């Protein structure tokens, strides 16, 4: 009977250690999921900013080309 109690106590101790290990890993996974979500949100924000900047640059290039044509036409009129 004493041997069965000893084995049961050892099994309980191992189970508690196993449960603690699982809880630690669950916390680590939850932390990593949070970090991943934050990184993905930051990435989307940066991609949107790049898109806005690119659109603004394209608009500016169109304006520059238009002004160059207008300056060329005006330079031709003055001659």
Number of C-alpha atoms within 10 A of each C-alpha: 6 7 8 9 10 11 12 12 12 12 12 12 12 12 12 12 12 12 12 12 12 12 12 12 12 12 12 12 12 12 12 12 12 12 12 12 12 12 12 12 12 12 12 12 12 12 12 12 12 12 12 12 12 12 12 12 12 12 12 12 12 12 12 12 12 12 12 12 12 12 12 11 11 11 10 9 8 6 5
